[in-house]
Amino acid sequence: MDRWGSRGLSYILEEYHKSVDFAYIDGPTRTRGDENTQNFWISSSIIDLINSGCDLQFALTDHRYNNYIPYKDLIGDRYDISYIKKYRTIEIHKK
């Protein structure tokens, strides 16, 4: 599914928690395929969680630095998004 000008990968849940203190996103960071099938994928689980109405306090990604700009564009009005270069990760704090 094409979302936000990028492809989003997420878990499909029937119901999200109403409040989450800490979320950690881990998993593959590279797309697979050749020049005809490669797409820019973002981890949209955080976006889906927030947009479901969940009161997320803090999230951390594992080497998903390429999600920084989409996260800033999509949830930057509600969350502080920081890129931690040393760990190639993103911290997401509720404003």
Secondary structure as the mmCIF struct_conf table of DSSP 4:
data_model
#
loop_
_struct_conf.conf_type_id
_struct_conf.id
_struct_conf.beg_label_comp_id
_struct_conf.beg_label_asym_id
_struct_conf.beg_label_seq_id
_struct_conf.end_label_comp_id
_struct_conf.end_label_asym_id
_struct_conf.end_label_seq_id
STRN STRN1 ASP A 2 ARG A 3
TURN_TY1_P TURN_TY1_P1 TRP A 4 GLY A 5
STRN STRN2 SER A 6 LEU A 9
BEND BEND1 GLU A 14 GLU A 15
BEND BEND2 LYS A 18 LYS A 18
STRN STRN3 SER A 19 ILE A 25
BEND BEND3 GLY A 27 GLY A 27
BEND BEND4 ARG A 30 ARG A 30
BEND BEND5 GLY A 33 GLY A 33
TURN_TY1_P TURN_TY1_P2 GLU A 35 THR A 37
STRN STRN4 TRP A 41 SER A 43
HELX_RH_AL_P HELX_RH_AL_P1 SER A 45 ASN A 51
TURN_TY1_P TURN_TY1_P3 SER A 52 GLY A 53
STRN STRN5 ASP A 55 THR A 61
BEND BEND6 ASP A 62 HIS A 63
HELX_RH_3T_P HELX_RH_3T_P1 TYR A 65 ASN A 67
HELX_RH_AL_P HELX_RH_AL_P2 TYR A 68 ILE A 75
TURN_TY1_P TURN_TY1_P4 GLY A 76 ARG A 78
STRN STRN6 TYR A 79 ILE A 84
HELX_RH_3T_P HELX_RH_3T_P2 LYS A 85 TYR A 87
TURN_TY1_P TURN_TY1_P5 ARG A 88 ARG A 88
STRN STRN7 THR A 89 LYS A 94
#
